Amino acid sequence: MQSSEQAAESSSPVTVVISRRVKEGCEDAFEQLSAKMTEAAAPFPGYMGTNLFRPTAPTDPEYRIIFKFQSQYDLENWHNSSERAQWLKGIECLLETPSKVEVTSGLVTWFSLPGQNPVQPPPKYKMTIVSWLALCPTVTLIFWLFGDVLAELPLVLRTMLITAVVMLLMSYVLMPRFSKWFAFWLFPKEGRDIR
């Protein structure tokens, strides 16, 4: 039987970071197959999008593909599909070395930067502080703007509305920006070039 912690984990968004080193001269073929693989993944339940990052320098020659699914179950559905196997077969023959894969879920998915492999999450206290810096003014603003209207709603409905709006803002608007703004502290590294 699945514990409540396991159930929550399996239903939270999952981010996968794949690093691939492509054979010289095979870059165009690789990018075309990757695009087709993304098209094949798009209709799958829970698919939330893919980003492909090309190599940025000779010292970092790997492609990075970051994609998200709404849950571990949705990811496994795609992972075990014949469509994925078909496209992966074509991609693997273009690689110098096997793909490196990292799967993250929960709060860690708010804190990801392209160009890091493997994606090493920041310490929990840093993630907590940056999340709070985004969350506190957001909730305050919601109450300031809509407090009177919200006060008339039943507590459960009011809580559901506020948390739904806050989670959407945090996941898609605030945390991508806050992760970038605080990258110097979250991901300290000499000579980091954040764009």
N, C-alpha and C positions, 0 to 999 in steps of 0.2 A: 504494500500500500504506500502511496506517495505522501510524504510529509507536506505540511502547509508551506514550509520553506522551499522544498523541491518544486511544488506546484507553482509558487510565485516565480521561481527562477525560470521554469519552463514556459511561463506565459509572458515574461518580460521581453522587450526587444533585444535582438541579438545582432551584434556587429561582427563581421568576418573580414579580416585583413589578410590578403594573399599577396605574397611577394614572389615575382617570377623574373628570372634572368634569362633573357631571350638570346638565342644564337645570333651572331652578327649576320646581317642581311635578311633576317626573317622578321624584322619588326613590323612591316606592313601586313604580312600574312597573319602575324600574331594579333595585331590590332583589329583586323577584320573578323577573325574568329572570336575574339573577345567580345566585339560588338554583337555578333550573332548569338553568342552565349547569353549575353545580357537580354537580348530580345526574347530568347527562349525562357528566361527566368521570370520576365515581367508578368506573364499571366498567372503565375503560381500564387496561391493564397498566401497572404502575409508578406509578399515582396514589397519592400519599401524604397528600393533604389540602389544604384551602383555608381561609383565614381572610379575612373581610371586615371592614375597619375603616372605620367611618363618619367623615365629616368631624368634626373636633374643635372647630373654631373658624372664625369668618368669615375669619380670615387664612389658614386652611388648608382650603379648601372641597372638597378632593378625596377621593373614596373611594379606598381602597387595597385591592387584592385580592392576597394572597400565596398562591401555591400551589406544591406540590412534586411532582416526579416522580423516580423512582429513577435515571433516566439521561436523557441527551440524546436517545437514540433513542426512549424512551417519550414524552418531551415532544413530539418531532416527530410521532410517531404521532397524538397528540391535536391538535396544532397544524394538521395537514393533514387532519383529519377533517371529514366533512360535518356531523356533529353540532355541532362547534364553530362552523363557518361559519353554520349555521342560527341559533344563539342569538346570535352576534356581530352578525348583521345587525339583529336587533331591538334590541340594546343600543346600537349605534352611532347610531341615530336619536335616542336620548335624551341624547346627549352634546353639550356646548357646544364642546369641542375634541377632536381625536383622542386616543386613549389613549396614555399614555407607558408603555413596557415596558422593564424591565431584567431580564436573566437573569444569575444568578450560580451558580457551582458550586464544589465543593471546600470548603476550610476556611472560606471567606468565608460560607458558608451558616450556620455556627454563630454568626455575629456579625451578627444583623439585629434591628432595632428597628422596630416599626410607627410610622408617623407621620413617617418620613424619606423624602423623595423628591428626587432619586433616592437609593437606598440607597448611601451611600458607605462602602466598607469601611474599617475602621481600618488604620493602618500595620501591616505584617507583624510588626514586633517586638512591638507591643502584642498582636496576636492570639496570637503565640507565647507570650508571658509569661502571659496569662490562660489559655490552653489548658494550659500547664504547671501553673499553680496548681490547675486542676481535675484534671488527670491524675495528678500525683504522689501526692497523698493517696489517690486512688482505687485506684491500682495497689498502693500500700503496704498499704491495708486488705485488698485481695483476697489478697495474699500472707500477711498476718498471720492472716486468718481461715481460708484454705484452703490455705496453703503445704504442710502435711504431705500432704494428699490429692493436691494437684497434683504434688508431687515424685515420686509413684509413676507418673505418666503419662509416656508417651514425649514427648520435647521438642516435636515438631511438633504433636501433639494438645494438649498443655499450652498452647502458644503460640496455637493456633487458638481454644481456649476463652477464654483470658484476653483476647485482642484482640477477640473477638466481644462479650463482656460489657462491656468498656471502651468500645467504639465505640457500643453501644446506650445505655449510661449517658451518655456524652458528648453524643450527638446529641439524646436525648429528655429527659434529666433535668438534667444538669449545665450544659451550655453555655447553654441558655435562661436559667437562673438567673444564671450567672456573667456573661453578657452584660448582664443587667439590673443586677446588683450593681456592675459596673465600667463602666457606661454613662457615668458622669461623666468617665472617663479615656479610654475607647475612642472616644466620640463627644462630645468637648468642645464645648459650645455654651452661651452665656449664656442664662439663663432657661429651660433645658430643664425640662419637666415630665414626669418619668417616673413612671408608676403601676404 
